[in-house]
Amino acid sequence: MVDGNIEKLKKWLDSNPTIQELKSQARILGLKVKRMMKKREVIKLIEGYINQMQELQEIQRPSSANSANNVKEDQEIKQEGDIKLPESYNKNKLVVLPVNPNWLHVYWDFSEKTRESLMNLPNGFRTVLRIYDVTFIDFNGNNAHRTFEISLDLRTMKNYYVNVPMPNADYLAELGYVSPDGEFHPIMRSNLCKTPPNSPSQSTRERWLDIRKKRKIVTPSDGVLVKEVETIPGSIFNNNPLSKEESIWQLFSRLRSGRGM
């Protein structure tokens, strides 16, 4: 489209237009036209514009090699779009991630040997996932605060969302199988996972960062501002406060007569 406009502009210049027509066309092209310019100067100005447009087109016009590369890149992108993630990476892996204060996300993967052994468990054996609350303890496999167990069907399950009761707590998981006698045999253990708290921090320390010295500063603070003690709306003491002269007996008399309510 631009090429056609340039050719039309060249033919128009060859038709010997008047100086008024030349100046008008130059202004339309966005060129700066001086009042005292001569006809030859205006023609030279328009010719310079044509040369600039032709040079710009040469730069923007892709070469045949570039066109071939672009087509090849498009084909590679299409091929990459058809690639699917593998069903398994064939590595033993058990990962626990916090979702919010009361939910964990657990996912797993197996090597071929582990998967085959779990898929071919004898009758009476079952595959389970155990979640342990190990907050503030050095876990040895049997000393968790609480243990939660979920039965798994490894043919259809690759991850699980677990609802846990305690926020701001440390959890880890083990995946294994339970024998008919009820004994648990772990195969994999996960990372340690900490759930976030569900309330503001009770810490009374202020933490600052000195950017110039690149160091952290921790200082004690005044803590939460405590409001003045307020009275309960509707209290008999709000409506009819005791005067200094009234005794405890006078108070009981008012309450029995109903005047204090």
KOLFI-659840 format. One record per residue: residue in one letter; x, y, z of N, C-alpha, C in turn. Coordinates in pm, whole numbers, plus 50000, padded with zeros to 5 digits. Atoms other than C-alpha are relative to their C-alpha. Layout:
BEGIN
aXYZXYZXYZ ...
This chain:
BEGIN
m500844988150000500005000050000500875012550000 v499104988549996502865023950083500765001249869 d499294999850129504745013949766499155006849894 g500904994050099501715023549558499885015050017 n500114985649975501455057649724501265007449955 i498754993750042505135065149659500065001149847 e500014999650147504775056049290499065010749948 k500944989550042501735078649259500595013950022 l499394987049970503685106849424501085003249897 k498974997850101506555102349174499375004449867 k500684996450125504175103348876499415014050008 w500594986749982502525134249020501075010849985 l498904990450017505915152049041500395001449853 d499644999550143506595142948676498985007749917 s501054992950074503325159948574500165015250005 n499674985849992504925194248645498895008150069 p501014992249928502535207548917500505014050030 t499654986249969502465244249011500635000750139 i499364998549871504365257949309498994999850114 q501035000649897501105262549499499584985750030 e500355014149982500205225949440501124992450072 l498875006649935503695215249546500035003150150 k499994996149860503545234949871498844993550076 s501165006149936500065221549948500244985150027 q499725014349983501185185649890501074997750107 a498955001349899504305190750104499435001450141 r500624998449868502185203150393499174987750037 i500785012149974499905172750358500924988750046 l499035010349962503005150450385500665002850134 g499424996649871503945168250708501345006749990 l498724993650020506925186450561499905014950033 k499954985949963507985220950676500295008449876 v499874991850122507465245850393500165014650043 k499764985949972508955280650417499275008649897 r500814991250085507075310150272500715004149872 m499254994850115509835321850034500704989049920 m499365010950074510795287349901499625000649853 k500235000550143511185283949527499474986349960 k500625012350048509545256949315501004988450004 r499005010650002512765237249273500324995250142 e499715003649861513355237749651498894991250058 v501125008249951509865223949721500054986149937 i499885013150066510385196349461501094991650067 k498905007049934513705187349626499584995150138 l500495004049868511975186149965499124987549992 i500885011650018509335161849838500804987849955 e499155011250044511975140549662500784994050118 g499335005149881513875137949991499074991550085 y501005007949928510685125650157499824986349935 i500185012750072510275098949885501194990850026 n498805008249977513885086949931500004994150142 q500065005049862513425084150308499004988650014 m501015010449993510255063550265500474987149935 q499485011950067511975039950021501064992950084 e498995006049913514925034550257499354992950119 l500695006049886512555027550544499344986849960 q500625012450047510725001450337501034989049981 e498955010050019513994984050251500424993850133 i499625005149868514834981150620498934990750056 q501115007749943511394967850715499664987749919 r500365011450084511074943750421500854987950037 p499235011849960512084908650543500624993349879 s499335007450107514594889350335499414986049990 s500515013650018513854854850199500504990850109 a499445008349893516194839650460499245002150130 n500764997149878514384857650741498604994049993 s501345005750015511044846550601500034985150027 a499895014449977512224810550600500204997050148 n499785002049856513454814050959498725002050078 n501264997649930510134828751067499044988349985 v500875011650022508244799850909500464988250084 k499455011249921510584774951080499695001950147 e500314997449859510094791951418498534997550030 d501435002549981506314791051375499714985150007 q500205014449997506484754051300500494993950130 e499475005249874508654747751606499065003350115 i500944996249894506194767051825498784990949998 k501155008950010503334746051692500344986150053 q499605013149951505274714351762500135000050152 e499884999249855506084726052115498645000450066 g501354999649943502414732852172499374986450011 d500545013549996501704696252107500654991350105 i499295007949900504164684452375499194999550129 k500725002049875502524670152688500974996650111 l499165003349885503984667353035499924985050026 p500025014549974504974632053131499104996550117 e500845004749890502694611953355500804998450128 s499155001849883505624605453588501445003149962 y498584997650020509254615853629500844988450055 n499355012349953510074581453779501035002650111 k499174997249883511564595354100499124999950125 n500744999849874510474589854458499995014150057 k500104986349953509174623154578498665001950071 l501204996949922506684634254845500155014350050 v499894985749970506034671554886498735004950068 v501124993849930503804690755129500145015249988 l499994985450014502874727155063498835005950078 p501124993649929500794751055277499105007349901 v500974992850081497614764055115499485012250076 n500434989349911496284784855404500164994750143 p499775004849863496244781855788499464986150031 n500615012949965494114750155780499984989949886 w499995009650111494844732955449501434997949949 l498735003950061497844714355306499754993449865 h500055007150128498474702354952501184990449996 v498985010450004500374669554921499994993749861 y499925007250128501624654754592501224990850003 w498965010149995503864625154514500294994449861 d499605007150121505704605954244500884988250042 f499285012249963507424571754236500974996149889 s499165007050098510254553754068499224987749952 e500705011650055509244523953856499964988550102 k499935010949903510364499654127499025002350115 t500924997049890508414517354406498554998949955 r501375000650050505304520654193499554985549982 e500355014050022505354484054100499744992750132 s500185006849872505744472954462498725004450069 l501224995149936502874494954583498754995449925 m501145004450079500594484754298499714985150020 n500165014549987501144447754374500084995450146 l500025004149860500644447154750499094987950019 p500865011749975499214414154886498655004250057 n501334997549943495614411754998500125003250149 g499964996049860494994428655331500915011950025 f499144988349989497634455355272499335011949931 r500584988150063496624490955193501025011550004 t499114988550010498494522155081499375011950072 v500554988949923498114552155313500975011849997 l499244987749981499284587955355499785004550143 r500124995449862500014599655709500565014250012 i499614986349973500214635955820500285001150149 y499614998949859502044643856145500115014750040 d499784986949939501824674756364501264998950085 v498715001349932505444678856473500495013550051 t499644986749953505364714156609500864999350125 f499084998949886508304721056845500584986650046 i499415012849958509484684756847500974995149894 d499095006850091512294664656693499374986449967 f500825011650035510244638556509500864987649977 n499295012750017511454602456536499144989349936 g500915009550064508484585956362498854995650087 n501055004849909506404579156673499595010350105 n500274990549892506284610956883499245012449954 a500774988550049503994633856679498895003650098 h501124995749915501404654556865498714993249955 r501195006550057498694641356632500384993949866 t499755006950126498624617556336498684998449925 f501195001250085496124618356049500324990549886 e499755010350101495784589355804498945000549892 i500915000050115494274588855455500344987849914 s499805011450090493834557155246500075005049856 l499774995350137495054561254887499734989149898 d500115008650118494164546054553500975005749897 l498944994450083497374551654357499694999249851 r500355000750141495704542554029499315012749954 t500754988050037493624574454037500455012550074 m499634988749916495264596954298501495003049986 k498614995450007498434617354254500275011650096 n499844989349902497814644554512498795000050092 y501094999949903495604652354808500035013250077 y500134988249916494324682754998499554995550140 v500245004649863494394677655375499585011850086 n500474990049904492404697655628500634997250136 v499315001749873494524702655941499415009650103 p500714992049900493184716456272500775012050052 m499234989749932496064738256392500735009049899 p499194990750080497324769656215501335002750070 n498694996549945500874781956267500674987850064 a499465012649948502024745956313500894993549894 d499105007350090504664722956162499444986249969 y500525013050044503564692855958500994993649904 l499315007550104505254665755760499184987549970 a500795011450045503954635355573500904988149972 e499365012450039504884599155516499024992049915 l500825008550085503594576455241500564985950009 g499585014049987503674538955285498804990849997 y501115009549999501474508855350499814994550142 v500375005949872499694492955645499774985149979 s500155014550009499964455355695498734995650072 p501245004749934497004433855811500035001050152 d499934999049855498294435456170499945014550049 g500144986049963497904473656162501315007650009 e498714993149992501624482156146500245008149873 f499744991050113502584511555927501454999049959 h498665001250054505604508155699500235011949903 p499794988350087506754541955560500994997049888 i499115001350115508374543755218500685013349967 m499464986850030508834581155168499585009750110 r500324989349905508964611255400500155013449926 s500044987150069508194646855290500905010350068 n499384988349939509684680555366499185004750120 l500734993949888508724699855680499245012149948 c500874989450052505814723355612499385007450118 k500584991849894504654752255831498805007549946 t501194992650041501124765755802500065014250056 p499974986249950500664803555838499035001850116 p500954997249892498934818356145498705005549946 n501304994650041495274828456131499625012450079 s500264988049922495614859356351501255008849997 p498824991249998497914889656383501044995250100 s498915004049912501294883956542499915007250135 q499994994249866501574889956918501385005850035 s498654994949972505214900556886499965015050028 t499904985749965506034934157046501325006049953 r498754994850053509264938656852499785006949865 e500054992950128509704963456568501244996349919 r498905003950087511834952656274500185010649892 w499684989450096513524979356061501184995749914 l498905002950091515884977855765500725013049968 d499164988550032518725003055739500614997449862 i499595002650137519215004655362501445004549977 r498644995050023522405025155375501044990550059 k499045009049936524155001555617499714985349971 k500395013550039522344970655480499964990650122 r500145008349881521434956855819498595001250057 k501315000149936518294947556012500135004950144 i500034994649864517394965256335498724995350066 v501165004849924515084949156591499995007250134 t500114992449875513874970756878498674996850068 p501285002049930511194966357149499075011749973 s501004989650024507984985657096499055000850118 d501004998349895505174997957314498864990049990 g501065009850018502964970557178498705006449956 v501314995350043499284974257103499495010650097 l500564989649916497685006157230498734994850067 v501145004949924495174997757503499055011750027 k500984989549978492005018257515499615000750148 e500494998749863490505031257836498894989850024 v501045009649963488185007858026498645006049972 e501334995350035484655011157894498964992450080 t501115006349929481395003658070499074993249902 i500905007750085478844979157936498705007849980 p501274992850022475834995857768498844992950070 g501165005649932472624990857968500254996350144 s499715003549862474384985258300499295009550095 i500724991649902472514997758606500935010750056 f499064990249946475665015658715500225011549904 n499894989050097475695035958393498835009450013 n501204991749997472115048058424499845007350133 n500204994349866472065054158799501254997650084 p498805002249921475575056958938499795003550146 l500114997549856475925055859315500725013050035 s499324988349946476725088059492500894995750115 k499075003349895479435088959748499294997650133 e500705001249874476835091860028499234987050013 e500805012049995474945060359931500814988350054 s499355011749943475765028860122499614987649922 i500335012750064475664992660012498574996250029 w501395003249965472344988860197499025007649913 q500874992150087470805017059993499984994249859 l499955006350132471974999859676499094987849996 f500865011949998470264967059776498535004050004 s501404995449992467094986259858499505004349863 r500404995850134467025001759515499794988249908 l500165011750086467534968359347498754992150033 r501195007949962464734951359548498725007249958 s501214992450037462284979459473499845001349850 g500094999150145463064978659104500395013749948 r499654986650047464155014959093501395000449936 g498645000050053467705005459010500124993849863 m499945006750130466804987358687499765010049888 
